[in-house]
Amino acid sequence: MHGLLKANTHFSDGPEILPDWNLRLNVHLDGQGYDVLLRDMTDDKCGYAALTDESGVIRQSKAINCEI
């Protein structure tokens, strides 16, 4: 829980792990990898999301016509 900036933050069972954020986890059938998508549900225009996989690199994304 280190690094949370919001006071009184409450986690839920999902799919919204934090208010207005959607978390999706896909585990590969062989158990050797995963993909995680954390999406801002309030960003209707650009669809901001953060993604990562077993490589550990965190990527940011938005719709193609929006700047990060």
C-alpha positions in Angstrom: 0.0 0.0 0.0 3.0 2.3 -0.2 2.7 5.3 -2.3 -1.1 5.8 -2.3 -1.8 9.5 -2.6 -5.6 9.5 -2.0 -6.7 9.5 1.6 -9.3 7.0 2.6 -8.8 4.9 -0.6 -10.9 1.8 -0.6 -10.1 -1.2 -2.9 -13.0 -3.3 -4.2 -13.3 -6.8 -5.5 -13.5 -5.5 -9.1 -13.7 -4.8 -11.9 -13.1 -1.3 -10.5 -10.1 -1.8 -8.2 -10.1 1.9 -7.4 -13.0 4.3 -8.1 -13.1 5.1 -11.8 -10.3 2.6 -12.7 -10.7 -0.8 -14.3 -8.1 -3.5 -13.8 -7.9 -6.5 -16.2 -5.4 -9.4 -15.6 -4.9 -12.2 -18.2 -2.7 -15.1 -17.3 -1.3 -17.2 -20.1 -2.6 -20.8 -20.3 0.9 -22.2 -19.7 1.3 -20.0 -16.6 4.5 -18.5 -17.9 3.2 -15.0 -18.5 0.6 -12.4 -17.9 -0.8 -9.1 -19.3 -2.2 -6.4 -17.0 -4.3 -3.4 -18.2 -5.3 -0.6 -15.9 -7.8 1.7 -17.6 -9.0 5.2 -16.6 -12.8 4.9 -16.9 -13.3 8.7 -16.7 -11.2 9.4 -19.9 -13.9 9.1 -22.5 -12.0 11.1 -25.1 -8.6 9.4 -25.1 -9.0 6.2 -23.1 -5.8 6.5 -21.1 -4.4 3.1 -19.9 -1.3 1.6 -18.4 -0.2 -1.8 -19.5 2.5 -4.3 -18.3 3.4 -7.9 -18.8 6.0 -10.4 -17.4 8.8 -8.3 -18.8 8.1 -5.7 -16.1 8.0 -2.7 -18.5 5.0 -0.4 -17.8 3.6 1.2 -20.9 1.2 4.1 -21.2 -1.4 4.4 -24.0 -4.1 6.7 -25.3 -6.2 6.8 -28.5 -4.0 7.4 -31.5 -5.2 11.0 -31.9 -4.4 12.0 -28.3 -1.1 13.0 -26.8 0.2 11.2 -23.7 
